[in-house]
Amino acid sequence: MVTFYDTVGRKQIGMIDVRILLARNMKRFREILGISQMELAEKAGCSPTLIGKIETMKRFPSADSLNLIARALKVAPADLFTNPDASEAVKTMKSEQARKSQLKARVLKAIDETFP
C-alpha cells in the first residue's frame, strides 16, 4: 500500500500514483525480458537517460514515448499502468520466458549428447 498526499496536503491511502505504476511496470517488464535500460532505450528509439528518469519517477514521458516504450517491451501501453500483480502481460511474459528457458535447456542437452 502506498501513502501519498494530494495537492492540498490530505493524506491518501491505498491509491497508487500513475508515476509509481509506470516506473514499477517498466522495470518489471524490462527485467522479465532480461534487457538493460540502455537496450530498452535502443529498442524504443529514445535516450537511456529518459528510461532512467522514468524508472526513478523524475520524469513522465509523452504519449509518443509511452507508445514506443510499450512496443519495445512488447506490451500494450495500458499494461504500463496496470497493477503488476494482476497484469496478464506479466503472466504471458513469464510463461514465454519459462518456455524459452526450457527450449534452451533442451537444445543444450541435445548438443551435449551429440558432441560428448
C-alpha positions in Angstrom: 0.0 0.0 0.0 1.3 3.4 -0.9 0.7 6.6 1.0 0.9 10.0 -0.7 -0.6 13.4 -0.3 -2.8 15.3 -2.6 -2.3 18.8 -3.7 -3.8 20.3 -0.6 -1.9 18.0 1.8 -4.6 15.5 2.6 -3.3 12.0 3.1 -4.4 9.5 0.5 -4.0 5.8 1.4 -4.4 2.9 -0.9 -4.1 4.8 -4.1 -1.1 4.4 -6.3 0.3 7.3 -8.3 0.5 6.6 -12.0 4.2 7.5 -12.0 4.8 4.8 -9.4 2.9 2.2 -11.5 4.7 3.3 -14.7 8.1 3.1 -13.0 7.5 -0.3 -11.4 5.9 -1.8 -14.5 8.6 -0.6 -16.9 11.3 -2.0 -14.7 9.4 -5.3 -14.2 8.8 -5.8 -17.9 12.3 -4.8 -18.7 13.7 -7.3 -16.2 11.4 -10.1 -17.4 12.8 -9.5 -20.9 16.3 -9.5 -19.5 17.3 -6.2 -21.0 19.1 -3.2 -19.6 17.9 0.4 -19.6 20.3 1.0 -22.5 18.9 -1.9 -24.5 15.3 -0.7 -23.9 16.3 2.8 -25.0 17.8 1.5 -28.2 14.7 -0.6 -29.0 12.3 2.3 -28.2 14.4 4.9 -30.0 14.8 7.1 -27.1 17.7 8.1 -24.7 18.8 5.9 -21.9 18.6 9.0 -19.7 14.8 9.1 -20.3 14.4 5.5 -19.4 16.3 6.0 -16.2 14.4 9.1 -15.3 11.0 7.4 -15.9 12.0 4.4 -13.8 13.1 6.7 -10.9 9.9 8.8 -11.3 11.9 12.0 -12.1 10.2 12.4 -15.5 6.9 11.5 -17.1 7.1 10.5 -20.8 5.0 11.9 -23.6 2.3 9.8 -25.2 4.5 9.1 -28.2 7.4 8.0 -25.9 5.0 5.7 -24.0 3.9 4.0 -27.2 7.5 3.5 -28.3 8.5 2.1 -24.9 5.4 -0.2 -24.7 6.2 -1.5 -28.2 9.8 -2.1 -27.2 8.6 -4.0 -24.1 6.1 -6.0 -26.2 3.1 -4.9 -24.1 0.1 -2.7 -24.6 0.5 0.9 -23.4 -2.3 0.2 -20.8 -0.2 -2.5 -19.3 2.3 0.1 -18.1 -0.4 1.5 -15.8 -2.0 -1.8 -14.6 -1.5 -3.3 -11.2 1.5 -5.5 -11.9 0.2 -8.4 -9.9 -3.0 -8.6 -12.0 -1.4 -7.9 -15.3 -2.0 -10.5 -18.0 1.1 -9.2 -19.8 3.3 -10.1 -16.8 1.9 -13.6 -16.7 2.3 -14.0 -20.5 5.8 -12.7 -20.4 6.8 -15.0 -17.6 5.3 -18.1 -19.3 7.1 -17.1 -22.5 10.4 -16.7 -20.6 9.9 -20.1 -19.0 9.2 -21.7 -22.4 12.4 -20.2 -23.8 14.4 -21.4 -20.9 13.1 -25.0 -21.3 13.8 -24.8 -25.1 17.3 -23.6 -24.4 17.9 -26.4 -21.9 16.7 -29.0 -24.4 19.0 -27.6 -27.2 22.0 -27.6 -24.9 21.3 -31.2 -23.8 21.0 -32.3 -27.4 24.3 -30.6 -28.3 26.0 -32.3 -25.3 24.6 -35.7 -26.4 25.6 -35.1 -30.0 29.1 -33.8 -29.2 30.2 -35.5 -26.0 
